[in-house]
Amino acid sequence: MNYKDLGLVNTREMFERALAGGYAVPGYNFNNLEQLQAIMQACAETNSPVILQVSAGARKYVGTKTLMKMVEGMLQEFPITAALHLDHGADFEICRDCVDMGFSSVMIDASDKPFDENVELSRRVVEYAHKYDVSVEAELGALAGIEDDKVGHATHYTNPADVKKFAELTGVDSLAVSIGTSHGVYKFPSSGGVDGEAGRGGFNLRFDILQEIAAALPHFPLVLHGASSVPQNLVDEINKYGGKISGAHGIPESQLIQARKMNICKINVDSDARLAFTAGVRKTLIEKPEAFDPRIYLGAARDMMKELFKDKNINVMGIPQY
């Protein structure tokens, strides 16, 4: 299936415009209908392009055929500029399968392999995907943390000396870099953190590394994974209504804004959306204990996610509002 028949685009023109305009395209993950609705509604209302991201776990959860029909239907209802992207593809086979089924972008994540193996696998995916005008993201360096089926054990910062060679040898369209972000909501120990915020110990993203990478790859699309900010109001809301989340820390939005001014033209957000969804469900079921219609509590979760995405698009991604 050709992704253009579904109303999708690849990421190349998206990133060109983002780099020229000084904003970032949001990469939002989804696992069900309500999450996808929230993304599409928020991006339609904020005039934002979007990269709809699906992990291997999400594909399995939704079902591949159902997933494609959901995306096709949403694009007919909300004809916005959107790419459908495989997030953290582990091997050539899953990337090829996603290209064949109509994805417009894929990520091959061989960041846990030696440099030469990463190059070889990424180049193989590029050679296949580019035959169908599908864009490819790869990763250099590695992120810590756990999110969905992506497990990291330790942060390995991207080596700026490697990025130009990697891009030239592979032909990838964008590159995910490691500058201190991490997956999940427990990004830092309670004694460490980012930006000197309470309980976060003054740990900062490595903008010195990012600056070197941007200098080595000027005007090249860079991607930031593990970039959820873990809003404290959402954590508090979850805990207020029976949740038990403690020690959760994210990346301050001020640092995400700084990163997008340094060639980061795609920022991934997943954990924040999960927090918003959970807060919406918990709050509704506690305040309306008589409710048993899923549309009531799932609708509330969808609306909370939608407001989160709108805020991200305008105040973090910097999407121009006309």
C-alpha positions as CSV (number, residue, x, y, z in Angstrom):
1,M,0.0,0.0,0.0
2,N,1.3,3.5,-0.9
3,Y,1.1,5.9,2.1
4,K,0.1,8.8,-0.2
5,D,-3.1,7.0,-1.0
6,L,-3.9,7.2,2.8
7,G,-3.3,11.0,2.9
8,L,0.1,10.7,4.6
9,V,3.4,12.4,3.8
10,N,7.0,11.5,4.7
11,T,9.0,13.7,7.0
12,R,11.4,15.4,4.6
13,E,9.4,18.5,3.8
14,M,8.1,18.7,7.3
15,F,11.7,18.9,8.6
16,E,12.8,21.4,6.0
17,R,10.0,23.7,7.1
18,A,10.7,23.1,10.7
19,L,14.4,23.9,10.4
20,A,13.6,27.1,8.4
21,G,10.9,28.2,10.8
22,G,12.8,27.4,14.1
23,Y,10.1,25.0,15.4
24,A,9.9,21.3,16.1
25,V,7.4,18.7,14.7
26,P,5.8,16.7,17.5
27,G,6.2,13.0,17.5
28,Y,3.3,11.6,19.4
29,N,2.8,7.9,20.2
30,F,-0.6,6.3,20.2
31,N,-1.9,2.9,21.2
32,N,-5.7,3.2,20.9
33,L,-8.5,5.2,19.3
34,E,-8.8,7.9,22.0
35,Q,-5.1,8.7,21.9
36,L,-5.2,9.0,18.1
37,Q,-8.3,11.2,18.3
38,A,-6.6,13.5,20.9
39,I,-3.6,13.9,18.7
40,M,-5.5,14.6,15.5
41,Q,-7.9,17.0,17.1
42,A,-5.2,19.0,18.9
43,C,-3.0,19.3,15.8
44,A,-6.0,20.3,13.7
45,E,-6.9,23.0,16.2
46,T,-3.3,24.3,16.4
47,N,-2.5,24.1,12.7
48,S,0.4,21.7,13.5
49,P,2.0,19.0,11.4
50,V,2.4,15.8,13.3
51,I,4.3,12.5,13.2
52,L,2.0,9.7,14.4
53,Q,4.3,7.2,16.1
54,V,3.7,3.5,16.6
55,S,5.9,1.1,18.4
56,A,6.1,-2.6,17.8
57,G,4.1,-3.1,20.9
58,A,1.4,-0.7,19.7
59,R,1.2,-2.5,16.4
60,K,0.6,-5.8,18.2
61,Y,-1.9,-4.2,20.6
62,V,-4.1,-2.5,18.0
63,G,-3.6,-5.0,15.1
64,T,-1.8,-3.9,12.0
65,K,-4.9,-3.8,9.7
66,T,-7.0,-2.0,12.3
67,L,-4.2,0.5,12.9
68,M,-4.0,1.5,9.2
69,K,-7.8,1.9,9.0
70,M,-7.8,4.0,12.1
71,V,-5.2,6.3,10.6
72,E,-6.9,6.5,7.2
73,G,-10.2,7.3,8.8
74,M,-8.8,10.0,11.1
75,L,-7.0,11.7,8.1
76,Q,-10.3,11.8,6.3
77,E,-11.9,13.5,9.2
78,F,-8.9,15.8,10.0
79,P,-6.9,16.3,6.8
80,I,-3.8,17.7,8.5
81,T,-0.1,17.2,7.5
82,A,0.8,13.9,9.1
83,A,3.4,11.1,8.8
84,L,2.9,7.6,10.1
85,H,6.2,6.5,11.7
86,L,7.5,3.3,13.2
87,D,9.2,4.2,16.5
88,H,12.3,2.2,17.5
89,G,12.2,-0.5,14.8
90,A,14.5,-3.2,16.1
91,D,15.4,-4.9,12.8
92,F,15.2,-4.8,9.0
93,E,12.1,-7.0,8.9
94,I,9.8,-4.8,10.9
95,C,10.9,-1.7,9.0
96,R,10.3,-3.5,5.7
97,D,6.9,-4.7,6.9
98,C,5.9,-1.1,7.9
99,V,7.0,0.3,4.6
100,D,5.0,-2.3,2.8
101,M,1.8,-1.7,4.8
102,G,1.8,2.0,4.2
103,F,3.9,3.8,6.8
104,S,5.5,6.9,5.5
105,S,8.5,6.9,7.9
106,V,10.4,4.3,9.8
107,M,13.0,4.3,12.5
108,I,15.7,1.7,12.6
109,D,17.2,1.7,16.1
110,A,20.5,-0.1,16.0
111,S,22.0,2.2,18.6
112,D,22.9,-0.7,20.9
113,K,25.2,-2.2,18.2
114,P,28.8,-1.2,17.3
115,F,29.1,1.7,14.9
116,D,29.8,-0.4,11.8
117,E,26.9,-2.7,12.5
118,N,24.6,0.3,13.1
119,V,25.8,1.8,9.8
120,E,25.2,-1.5,7.9
121,L,21.7,-2.1,9.2
122,S,20.6,1.6,8.9
123,R,21.9,1.7,5.3
124,R,20.0,-1.5,4.4
125,V,16.8,0.0,5.7
126,V,17.4,3.3,3.8
127,E,18.0,1.4,0.6
128,Y,14.7,-0.4,0.9
129,A,12.6,2.5,2.2
130,H,13.8,5.1,-0.2
131,K,12.6,3.0,-3.1
132,Y,9.1,3.8,-1.9
133,D,10.0,7.4,-0.9
134,V,9.7,6.5,2.8
135,S,11.9,8.5,5.1
136,V,14.2,6.9,7.6
137,E,15.4,7.9,11.1
138,A,18.3,6.2,12.9
139,E,20.0,6.7,16.2
140,L,23.5,7.3,17.5
141,G,24.2,7.1,21.2
142,A,21.7,5.4,23.6
143,L,19.1,6.5,26.0
144,A,18.5,5.1,29.5
145,G,15.0,4.3,30.8
146,I,12.1,2.1,30.0
147,E,9.1,3.0,27.8
148,D,6.8,0.5,26.1
149,D,9.0,-2.2,24.5
150,K,12.1,0.0,24.5
151,V,14.5,-0.8,27.3
152,G,17.7,1.2,27.9
153,H,20.1,0.5,30.7
154,A,22.6,3.3,30.6
155,T,23.0,6.6,28.7
156,H,25.7,6.7,26.1
157,Y,26.0,10.2,24.7
158,T,26.3,10.7,20.9
159,N,29.8,11.2,19.8
160,P,29.8,14.4,17.6
161,A,32.8,13.1,15.7
162,D,30.7,10.2,14.4
163,V,27.6,12.0,13.1
164,K,28.7,13.3,9.7
165,K,30.3,10.0,8.8
166,F,27.2,8.1,9.9
167,A,24.8,10.3,7.9
168,E,27.0,10.1,4.8
169,L,27.4,6.3,5.0
170,T,23.8,5.5,5.7
171,G,21.8,8.2,3.8
172,V,19.3,8.6,6.7
173,D,16.9,11.5,6.6
174,S,17.1,12.3,10.3
175,L,19.2,11.3,13.3
176,A,18.1,10.8,16.9
177,V,20.8,11.9,19.3
178,S,21.5,11.2,22.9
179,I,22.3,14.4,25.0
180,G,20.8,13.4,28.4
181,T,17.1,12.6,27.9
182,S,15.8,9.2,28.8
183,H,12.7,7.1,28.3
184,G,9.8,6.9,30.8
185,V,8.7,9.1,33.7
186,Y,11.6,8.2,36.0
187,K,14.3,10.0,34.1
188,F,16.6,10.9,37.0
189,P,17.2,9.8,40.5
190,S,15.7,11.8,43.3
191,S,19.0,13.5,44.0
192,G,19.6,14.3,40.3
193,G,17.7,15.9,37.6
194,V,17.5,18.8,35.3
195,D,17.6,22.6,35.4
196,G,18.0,23.0,39.2
197,E,14.3,22.3,39.8
198,A,13.2,20.9,43.2
199,G,14.5,17.4,43.7
200,R,16.3,17.4,40.3
201,G,19.7,18.4,41.4
202,G,20.8,20.7,38.6
203,F,21.5,18.1,35.9
204,N,21.3,19.7,32.5
205,L,21.0,18.4,29.0
206,R,24.3,18.3,27.2
207,F,23.9,21.3,25.0
208,D,27.6,21.4,24.4
209,I,27.3,18.0,22.7
210,L,24.3,19.2,20.7
211,Q,26.1,22.3,19.6
212,E,29.0,20.1,18.2
213,I,26.6,17.8,16.5
214,A,24.7,20.7,14.9
215,A,28.0,22.2,13.7
216,A,29.0,18.9,12.2
217,L,25.6,18.4,10.5
218,P,24.4,21.9,9.7
219,H,20.7,22.1,8.5
220,F,20.3,18.3,9.2
221,P,17.2,17.1,11.0
222,L,18.0,16.0,14.5
223,V,15.5,14.2,16.8
224,L,15.1,14.2,20.6
225,H,13.7,11.0,22.2
226,G,12.7,10.6,25.8
227,A,11.6,14.3,25.9
228,S,8.5,14.1,28.1
229,S,8.5,16.8,30.8
230,V,6.4,14.8,33.3
231,P,4.1,17.7,34.3
232,Q,3.8,17.7,38.1
233,N,0.1,18.7,37.9
234,L,-0.7,15.4,36.1
235,V,1.3,13.3,38.6
236,D,-0.5,15.1,41.5
237,E,-3.8,14.5,39.8
238,I,-3.1,10.8,39.4
239,N,-2.0,10.5,43.1
240,K,-5.0,12.5,44.3
241,Y,-7.3,10.0,42.8
242,G,-5.6,6.8,44.1
243,G,-2.5,6.6,42.0
244,K,1.0,5.9,43.5
245,I,3.5,7.6,41.4
246,S,6.5,9.0,43.2
247,G,9.9,10.2,42.2
248,A,8.8,10.9,38.6
249,H,10.9,13.6,36.8
250,G,11.0,14.9,33.3
251,I,12.8,17.3,31.0
252,P,11.9,21.0,31.8
253,E,10.2,22.6,28.9
254,S,12.7,25.4,28.9
255,Q,15.4,23.0,27.9
256,L,13.3,21.4,25.2
257,I,12.7,24.9,23.7
258,Q,16.4,25.5,23.8
259,A,17.1,22.2,22.0
260,R,14.7,23.0,19.2
261,K,16.7,26.2,18.5
262,M,19.7,24.0,17.8
263,N,18.5,21.8,14.9
264,I,16.2,19.6,17.0
265,C,13.3,19.6,14.6
266,K,11.4,16.6,16.0
267,I,10.6,16.1,19.7
268,N,9.1,12.8,20.9
269,V,6.4,12.8,23.6
270,D,4.8,9.6,25.0
271,S,4.9,9.4,28.7
272,D,3.2,12.8,29.2
273,A,0.3,11.6,27.2
274,R,0.1,8.4,29.2
275,L,0.0,10.5,32.4
276,A,-2.8,12.7,31.0
277,F,-4.8,9.7,29.9
278,T,-4.4,8.0,33.4
279,A,-5.3,11.3,35.2
280,G,-8.5,11.6,33.1
281,V,-9.6,8.1,33.8
282,R,-8.9,8.1,37.5
283,K,-10.5,11.5,38.1
284,T,-13.7,10.6,36.3
285,L,-14.1,7.2,38.0
286,I,-13.6,8.7,41.4
287,E,-15.8,11.8,40.8
288,K,-18.5,9.7,39.0
289,P,-18.5,6.3,40.8
290,E,-21.8,5.5,39.1
291,A,-20.2,5.7,35.6
292,F,-19.8,2.5,33.7
293,D,-20.0,3.7,30.1
294,P,-16.4,3.7,28.7
295,R,-17.2,6.7,26.6
296,I,-17.5,8.8,29.8
297,Y,-14.1,8.1,31.3
298,L,-12.2,7.4,28.0
299,G,-13.7,10.6,26.6
300,A,-12.4,12.5,29.6
301,A,-9.0,10.9,29.1
302,R,-9.0,11.9,25.5
303,D,-9.9,15.5,26.3
304,M,-7.1,15.8,28.9
305,M,-4.6,14.5,26.3
306,K,-5.9,16.9,23.7
307,E,-5.3,19.9,25.9
308,L,-1.8,18.6,26.7
309,F,-1.0,18.2,23.0
310,K,-2.3,21.7,22.2
311,D,-0.1,23.2,24.9
312,K,2.9,21.2,23.7
313,N,2.4,22.3,20.1
314,I,2.2,26.0,20.9
315,N,4.5,26.4,23.9
316,V,7.1,23.7,23.4
317,M,7.3,22.8,19.7
318,G,6.8,26.5,18.8
319,I,4.3,25.8,16.0
320,P,3.4,29.1,14.4
321,Q,-0.2,30.1,15.0
322,Y,-1.8,31.9,12.0
